[in-house]
Structure formats: C-alpha cells, structure tokens
Amino acid sequence: MIPLLLLHGALGSAAMFDQLSGLMPKNLSIHCLNFEGHGGQDFNHPVFSIENFALQVIGYLDYHEIPVINVFGYSMGGFVGLYLAKHFPERIGKVVTLATKLNWNPEIAKRETSMLNLSKMEIKVPAFVEELRQRHAPQDISILMNYTIELLTTLGNENPLSPEALGTIECPVMLAVGDRDSMVSVEETMAAYRVLPKGQFWVIPSTPHPFERVDVQRLVFELSCFFNPSS
C-alpha cells in the first residue's frame, strides 16, 4: 500500500493531524512533517516559497527512501501537494486537498494578509496568539507571520497553480471544501476541479475553514475510499 503524507497549512503544524493519524487504517504507513519555520523547525531560507516547501517534502521522501507517496494536504499543505503533483509527478500517487485556496490575485492576497496583523490579533484573539507561540516555539511567531504574509503576496502576484498548470496534473486529485468556508469558496474550488484531468470534488456540509471543525471520522472514510478504493 502506498504510504500517505499529511501536510499542514500556513501557521499550522504536523500536530494538528494527531487525531486523524490515529484513526486511519492501521496497515497504512502515515507520514507527517513540519514545514520550515513551523512547529519549532528552523527557518532555512530568507523567504517562504511553495517551491522550497515542495523541495523539503522531496528531501523527506529521499531520506526515508519513499519512491512514491499519496498526499493529503490541508489549506497551504494542499497547495504544496498539487505543486508536487505537477513538478514531481513520478513521486506522487494521488492527492486530496481540503480548504485549499487556488484562486489568487493581488486583491485576494491583500485581503488575506490583512488578517495576519499580529498586533491586532494580540488584542482581538490573544488566546489564539498564545496558541501559535506554543505551537511554533522556540521560533518567533512575528517572523513566521511576516514570512507567511510575503508568501501570500507572492502567490497573489504569480500563482504557480493557475488553471493552465492544474490542467497538466495527471494523477487522481480530489478537491474538498467546506460549504461554510469563508476563505475558500465552493465556486472557486469547483472551477479548479473542472480543469483537472482526473479530478473529483467533495463539498463537506456544515463545515467552515478551520481544520478543527472538520468531521474527522467522515474525513477518514473519504480518504480511505479515495486512496485505497479496493478496501
């Protein structure tokens, strides 16, 4: 059975998948990693980029001698998974994304980065800021936030997963989105699904963007069916 790699989102960490990993089939080899600057990992580059995150994954696969892997990516993790499927197709079996924003332009990037003002967050959501500090210790979350803002700005200026790029991905892909996601719309996810040669589309009812609000039992069922349909 092809192993499964779980990729977290921006400002997230591999720990967010602890429950999901525990519920997946016991005969499935599960892998997780923290992207650089996340979950206490060092900042290895002067800026974040999707390409460098993807190369980090390839390095992980090479180190663990994994020739081919399936990917489940949440939010930014799904973006990295699709980038891998396009640029390293020989290493990727199938990809599932959840709450992954694929529609980017300068206006969208400006809107998304406006919500990453650490000073305002410390006033409005201090508990969440403290959670971020603990999640990424010993790294400075102000640096992490600034790197993330630069990454989203770059995506707004030049999206490496344009519809034309998505149309060249040959592996099976399922795009999933919650019907109450305020960051990633059902419509934009459906538009991306329509250009995928081997795409599937799943709208999850009563589900907003945060991974913590996803029905994990239902997610396990869908992932198991998609990655191992004969089981």
N, C-alpha and C positions, 0 to 999 in steps of 0.2 A: 504494500500500500504506500502510495506517495505521501511523504510527511507533509505537515501543514505548518505554515509560518503565520503568526499573528502579528500584525503591525499596528501600533497605536497611532493616535492622532497628535496634532500640534498641542503642546503643553501637557500631553499625556505621558504615560509610561507603560511598560510591559505589565506592571502590577494590576492594571485595570482588567486584565484578562484572566485573573486567578480563578474566578468562578467558572468562566467559560471553559478554560482548560480542564478543570476538574470534572466537567460534565460531558466532555467529548468522549467518543468510544475509546476504551482502554487500549485497544490494539493499534491506535493511531498515534504516531510519533508527533508530538506538538513542540514547536519551537517558538520562542519569543526573544525579542531583543529591544533594548532601549536605543533609540536614535541618539546621535551625539548631542550633548547638551541636555538630554532628558534623563530623568531617573538617576541623576547623580553622575552621568557619564561626562567625560571631558569635552570641551569644545575643540574639535580637531581642525577646523577651518575658520577663516576670518568671517565667513558668512554661511548661512544655511542655504542649501540648494537641493532640489529634488534629485538631481544627478548624483550629488555626494551621498545622499541618503541611500539611493539605489546601489551605489558602489559599496557602501557599508554592508548592505544585505549580501551582495555578491561575495564580499570578503568573508562574511559569516558562513555562507554556504561552502566556500572553498575550504575554510578552516575545519569545518565539520564534515568535509568530504561528502556533501549532498549534491548529486548531479542535477536533480530536478525536484522542485517543491511546488506545492499549491500555496496560495496566499489568501488570507482573509485580512482585509485592511479597513480599519475604521477611520473615517474622515481623511486626514492627510495620509494616513497609512494606506488607504485605498488608492490614493493618487500615486504613491510610490509603487504600489503593486502593479498598477496599469502601466506606469513608466517602465518597469522591469519587463512586463509582457511585450512591450513594443521594442525595447532595445536589447533585451537578453532573452529572446523567445525560447532558446534552447534550454533555459534553466527553469522556466515557469510552465506548470501543467495547466492549472485553472486559477481564476481569480474571482473572489467575491469582494465587493466593496459595500460599505454601509455608511450612509451620510457623507459621501464624498462629493465635494463641490468641484465640478468640472467646467462650469461656465465662469470665466474670469475676464475682466476688462479693468481699466484704471478706476472707473467709478465703483465697481463692486469691491475692488481691493481697498479703496479708500474707506468705504463703509465698514468693511470687516476690521480693518486695522484701527478704526476709531474706537472700537470696543476693547482695545488692548492697551488702554492708558492705565498704567499701574497706579498712579497717584489717585485717580478717580476710583479705581477698583478697591483700593485700600479703604476708601470711605464708604462705598456702596456695598461691597461684598468682602468685608475683612476676613470672614471665615474661609472663603474660597482662596484668598491670597495666602493665608496661613497654610492651607492645604497644599498649595503649589510649592511653598517653601519647603515643606516636609517631603513632598514627593520628589523634589529635584535636588535636595541637599546632597553635597555641600555647595552646589552651584548657585550663583547669584541669579535669582529669577528676573531681575531687571535686565540682565544681559540676555537671558533666554527670551524675554518678551521683545526686546529690540531686534534680536535675530529673526524672530518669527514675523515681526512687522515687515522687515526687509524682504523676507521670503515671499510673503503675500503680495507685497508691492511688485516684486519681480514677476510673479505669476500674472498680475494684472496687466503688466506691460507686454509680456510674451508668454503665452500659455503653451507649454510643450505638449499638452494633450488636447490640441484643437480637434474639431470634428474630423478633419482630414487625417490627423495622426491616429485617432481612435479607430478609424476605418481600416487601418493596416494591421490591427491586432488580431491574430488568427486563433488564439487559444479561446476556449469557452470562458465567458465572463458573465457573472450575474451582478447587476447593479441594484442595490437595495436602498430604500429611503423611507423614513417615517412620514406618515401623512400630515403630521403636525410639526415637521421640522421647519423652523423659522430661518435657518441659514441655507439649507439646500432644498429647493422646491421639487415637487413631483414632476413638474413640467420639464425642468432642465435636465433632470435625471432621465426621463423618458426620451428626450431629444438625443442624449448621448447613447442610450441603449439602441436607438434606431439605426445608428451608423456602425454598430459593432457587427462584424460578420457572424459571430456565434454568440450573440448576446441574449441574456434573459433579464427580466425586470420583475422586481418584487416590491410592492408597496406595503409597508407594515402599518396596520391600523393603530390608532390612538398612541402614536409614538413621536415624541419630539427629538431634538438633535442629541442631547447628552446620552452617552453610551449607558450610563447608569439607569436610564429609563427604559431600556430595551428589555423585552421579554426574553431572557436568556434561554429558557427551555425551548421556546419556539425557534430561536436562532440556531440552537444546537441541531434541532430536527432538520431545518432547511440546509444548513451546512453539510450535515451528514448525507442528505439526499443528493446534493449537488456534487460533492467531492467523491462520493462513493455510491453511485446510484444502484449498484447491484446488491447493496447490503439490506 
